[in-house]
Amino acid sequence: MPKFAANLTMLFNEHAFLDRFGAAAASGFRGVEFLFPYAFEVDQIADRLHTHKLELVLHNLPAGNWEAGERGIACHPDRVSEFQHGVGDAIRYAKALKVKQLNCLVGIQPKGVSHEAARATLVSNLRFAADKLKAEGIRLLIEPINTFDIPGFFLSGTKQAVDLIQDTGSDNLFVQYDIYHMQRMEGELANTIKANLPMIKHVQLADNPGRFEPGTGEINYRYLFAFLDGIGYDGWIGCEYKPKAGTVEGLGWRTAHDAWQGSV
């Protein structure tokens, strides 16, 4: 049976961020994830996790100026020192919050920078981050993202991610597979997941079109949940979708898709 984590960046957003932990626990979630913890003190988040008996399963490395539209800086040749400093910040939070894996949003290819230069920077930065995280017992993940939602995003396919991992030479770099993004870019979800299962350490979901909850679009989530279970995927599945009509109102997909047996 899959383990589902509530993505607190997108779910329970009827509440202030720190109140979303309690709302997630009250709805039966035992795992949570979110984009970034850095706007809050470590103790604030740790207290919410402890109080509500939640596991924080994932957050991202710092990704530049999010409000200004940046979506990661790992492929930016002029931001290497900033990236490396961010790795240190991410490790500090992850260790305090007992997070076992961190995701690196690789970023949009900068204007005026060649594909080759951006890729070389990315490989070097990923090698640096993977090594630093390995020393702390933390996995590093990279996530392909569709270029309809984020034009110019440097990493947009599963094979591209696997090739990057091979080129770093690291045994501590894996794939975060977002079903929504890869449905838009590739399709062929089940076969791609199965073929790359050893490299996939985290899965996220949303339906397409609209990025709403399962059951609102074209993806056969009843099949995929059973498939993931059948091939032995034992990681978390992050629920990173936009609630179509309120978070709690939209949680009926869990039982409708035979994906929920109470708290997990």
PyMOL commands that set and color helices and strands:
alter all, ss='L'
color gray80, all
select helices_A, chain A and resi 17-26+42-51+66-68+77-97+115-134+158-168+179-185+189-195+197-199+221-230+248-256
alter helices_A, ss='H'
color red, helices_A
select strands_A, chain A and resi 3-7+31-33+55-60+101-104+139-142+173-178+200-205+236-239
alter strands_A, ss='S'
color yellow, strands_A
deselect
rebuild
show_as cartoon
